[in-house]
Amino acid sequence: MNFKKIFIISTVLGISISLANANNNFRVHAQTITTGLSSFVIKADGSLWATGTNEYGCLGDGTYIDKSTWEKVGDNFSDVECSCGYSLGIKKDGTLWACGINWSGELGNNEDRETKVANWKMVGSDFSQIACGAEHSLGIKKDGTLWACGSNQLGELGDGTTTDKYIWEKVGSGFSQVASQGDHSLALKKDGSLWSTGYNQFGELGDGTTTDRSTWEKVGDNFVQISCGKAFSMALKADGTIWAAGFNIYGQLGDGTTTSRSTWEKVGTGFSQISCGAVHSLALKKNGSLWATGNNENGQLGDGTTTDRSTWEKVGDGFCKINARNANTIAIKIDGSVWDCGWGYYGQLGNGNEYQRESLKEVLTGADIH
């Protein structure tokens, strides 16, 4: 069963996390939480914990059995990301590990299409940040080179072709962050310039068109963090403003409308972190308050309702890290406690067999807050 095709609206995302200190100087932090059909948390000791769907071995515990409570699945991790049926993780030594289904080469292990890997397998080295698309993967190495593998039918790898890749291929240099979720990709260079490639039906590349592209094109400057939803994009500037482009039928851009757009528009101020779900968005202010907008069918906004919103609404306080994916939200408070809400059909809320939850609830402790 191909989750990408079944959950075309309600699934997929990849982000990178940035925080701001009191002087508004941004620095990239490891992504120690991620959610979706599965959820992962890295604890302060580097141990990796997971819950949710495991049909393709994407939890990396050596089984294909779904979990509805948190289970330890690894050690010495510093960064983790998941998609529909596969997961990537970076260990503290920079080695890259993968597990799950290899629909189109997204594991980067040069194995046949649809091969399943139920245990974490090393597939690279010297990585510093990763992102999962629907069926493609992106990674930044410590030297700033950008690498990609997997599905490339819409140019999402940015190598100038539409040919799938089964091993990691270098596609750029001078980069510091990557983001993906569906079939488009964003990347941030060290100078703050923003680049995009891939699917563009709703203007999610932010280039003023709705034309797909197979090469990286510069679409903005002075950004410090990026995030992709399903066919929409968000980017954060150093002054705390949020900018967005793409699909907006559920109000996920947070601009007070449900109008999609192909150019970047300022949609928020005073923020320090962003994260996009399939069709909802999260943002964190410098004071730790959590804000949300967009689709809320499964309670993923965490406001106690299932009502969609097209403007940012405060839904919590005391948070330091956030992640949205699919119809799910997960966040870490400054004390290391993990809170989540949204869709729980596969056990991804980690609190037993909850089908969904409309309010944020503590489900784990000891998470890495750095």
N, C-alpha and C positions, 0 to 999 in steps of 0.2 A: 504494500500500500504506500503510495507517494503522498506524504503529508503536505508537500508544497502545493499540490493540485487540489487537495481536499480543503485545506484551510487558507485559501488564497487571500481572503480578507482578514481572518482573525489570527494570522500567525506571522511570525518572523521579525528579526531585528539584530543589530549589532552596534555597540557603542564603545566609546572610550570615556573615562571619567576624569574630570578636572575639579579641583577644589581651589578656593581662594583664601588667602590669609588676610589678616586685618589690614594689610597694606595694599590689598587688591592685586598682589603679584600671583599669577596663576602658575601652577605646576601640575604635571600629569601624575595621577596616582594610579596604582594598579587597580584593575577591575576585580574586586574580590567577591562580588555577587553578580549573579545573572539568573534570569528566569525565562519562562516560556512554557512549553509542554513539560519541560524538566526545570528544576531549580538547583543552583549550586551556591555554596558559601565557602569561602576560605576563612578558616579561623586564624587567630593571632599566632598560633604555633605552626602555621603552614599546612595544617591538615585540611583536606577537601571533603566537604559533606554534600550529599545530593539527595533529591527526592523527585518523584514524578515518573513520567513515561520512560520505559526502558525496553520497548519492543525490539529495537535494533542494537541494544547494548550501549546506548548513549550515556548511561550513568558511569560506565567504566568499572563496574564491580564484578565483571566476569559472568554475569547472568543476563537474561532477557526478561526479567520479572520486574514489573512496575513496583514502585515504592510509594507509600503514602506518609511515611515518617522519615526523618533525616537519618542518613546512614553515612558513615565514613567510607570514602572511596579512594583516598590517596593521601600522600604526604609531600611536603616541601614545595607546594604550589604557591605562585605569586600572582597569577592572572588566570581568569577562566572566562569562557564564552560558550554559548550553546545556540543551536538552531533546531530545525525540525528533524530530529532523528540522529544528530551528530553533535559532538562537543570537541572543543579545543582547550588546552591548558598549557600555560608556561610554568616551568619549575624555576626555583630560585637561581639555578645555574644557567638559565637562559635556554634550556632545551624545550622543544615544542612537542606536545603529546596530543594524540587524537584517539577518539573512539566513536563507535556508532556506524551508521550506514554510509556507504561511499557511492551515492547515486551517480555523481558526475565527476568524481575525482576530488571532491572537497576535502578529503582527509589528507591528500598530498602524499600518499604512501605508495603510489604507482601500482596499486592493485586494481583488479578488474571491477567494472561497473557493478554496483549493488552488492559488493562484498561487505559483510558485517564484521566489526571488530568490537568484541565485548570487554576487552581489557585495554587499559591505556597503553598506547604504543608510541614510541618516540619517532617523530617524523621530521625533525629539524633541530637546529641549534642556533644560538646567538640571537634569539628573538626577544623583543622588549614589549610588544603589544600586538594583539590579534583582534579580528572581527569575523563574524560568520554572517554570510548572506543566506539566501534560501538554499542554494546548492553550490555556493562558492565560498572561498575563504581568502582572507587578506591578512598579511602580517608585516610588521615593521621590525627590521633587525637593528641591533645596537648601533650599527654604522649609518642608520638612516635610510637604508635601501628598503624599497617596497616590494613585497613578494606576493604572489597570488596563485591559486589553483582552483579547479572545479569547473562548474558550468560557466560557459562564456557565450551562450547563444545570443545574448543581447549586448555583448561588449562589456560586461561588468568587470572583467579582469583588467581592461584598459591596455591591452597589449597590441591593439590595432587589428585584431582578428576576432572571429566569432567561433573559434575552435576550443573545445573543452581541453583542459590541461589536467593530467593525472599526477604530476609532480610539481613542486613549488618552482615558480618561474619569476625571475626578477623583472619588474615592470616599471621601476622608477627609483629615484634617489633624492635625498634631501628631505625626507618626510619624518614626521613625528607622531602622527595619529592616523588611524583608519577607522571607518565605520561602514556598516552595511546592515541589511536586514532582508530585503527582497532581492530584486534583480538590478539594483543600482548601487554604486559605491561612492563614498566620499573619502578624501584624504587631505590632511593638513600638513603643509610644509613647515619647516622650522622657522621660516620668516613670517608665519601667520597667514600665508596665502592658502586659499581653499580651492581644491580641485575635485572634479567629478567625472564619472563615466557610467555607461550602461543604459538601462531602461529609463524612458523619459516621457511616457504617455501623458502624465499629469504635470509636467514641468518640474519634477523633483530634482533634476540636475541644477536648477537655478540659473540656467544660461539664457533665459528669455525665449526658449523654443520648447516644442514638444517632440523633438527629434532624438531618437536613440543615438548613442555615440559609443565607439569602441576604443577611443583614446582619451587620456586624461586631459581635461581642459580647465584652465584657471577660471573661477567664477566669483572670486571675492578676495578680500584682504583683511588683515587685522583680527583674525579669529583665534580663539584659544581652545575651543572644544567643539566637537561635531557629533551628530547622532542621526541615524536613519530610521524612519518608520517604514511602513509598507507604502511605497510610492510617495513619500514625503520626506523632507529633510529639515533639520534644525542645526543652527550653529550659534555659538556664544562668542561675543566679543569681550575684550579685556575690560571694557567699561561696564560690563554686566548686562548689556542689552542682548536679547534673543532675536535671531533672525530666522525666517522660515520660508519654505517654498514647497509646492507640490500639492498633492491630494488633500482635500479639506472638507469632504462631505459630512464628516462628523464633528467638525469644529476643532480638529486636533492641532491646527496651527495656532489656536488661541487668540485670533485677531477679531473675534466677535462676529465672524461670518462663517458661512459654509461654502465659500467660493475658493476653488483651487487657483493657484497662480504659478507662473513660470519664472518669476523674478523674486529675489530676496526682499522680504518686507520685515520691518521691525515689529515684533509682537509682544515684547516684554522688556522691563527694565529692573535693575537691582538684583540680578540673579548670579549665582556662582557655579551652577551645574545644571545639565539638561540630560534627558533620556527619553527616547521615543519608543512606544509600543507599536503594535501593528497599526492601530488607528486611534491611539491616545498618547498623551505626552505628559511628562513630569518635569518639574523644575524646582531647584533648591535655591533659597535665598541665603545671603551671607549670615543671617541670624539663625539658620537651621530650620526655618519653616519650609514645609513642603507644599507645592502647588500643583494642580492637575487640570487638564482640559481634554475634551474629545469624547470618543465613544465610551459608554459606561454600561453597556449591556450586561456585563458580568460583574459589575461592581468594582472594576479596576481603577476607578478614580479614588476610591477609598473614602468617599464622602457620606457613606451610609445609604446611598440611593442607587438606582440604576438609570438615572436620567443623564442623557448626554449634555455636555456643556461646550460652548464655543469661546468662553473666556476663562482665564486662569482663576481658580478658586483654591483658597488655602484649605489643606486637609490634614495638616499635622505639624508638630514642632519637635525640635531637638535632634534632627537628622543630620548626618554627615556624608552619606553616600546613597545614591538612588540608582535603580535600574528598572526599566520597563521592557517588556517583550510580549508579543502575542497579546492576549487579553489579561495580562498579569502585571502586578507592581510588587517590587521588593525593595526594602530600604534598611539601612543600618543607622541606629542612633549612636550618639557619642559614647555611650556606655558599652557598645559592642553588641547590643541586642538587635535581633533581626525581626523585621515586621513585614507582613505581606497581605495582599488582598487580590480579589479577582477570580478568575476561572480556576477550578480545582478538580476537574473531571479525572485527570490522570494522577492525582495525588501531589501535584506540584506545589500546593500550599504547605505541605509538610506537616499538617495538623490532623492527620487521620483522613477519613473519607468525606471531606467537605466538597460538595459540588461547586459551590462558589461562595464568596464572602464579600460583602459590600463595604466593610470597614477594616482598616489596618489593625492587625493583631500580632502580638509578639509570638514568635514560633521557634526561636533558637537564641542562644547566647554565645558570647566569646568570639564574635566575628572580628576580623582584621579591619581596623578603621583607618589605616594608613594608605 
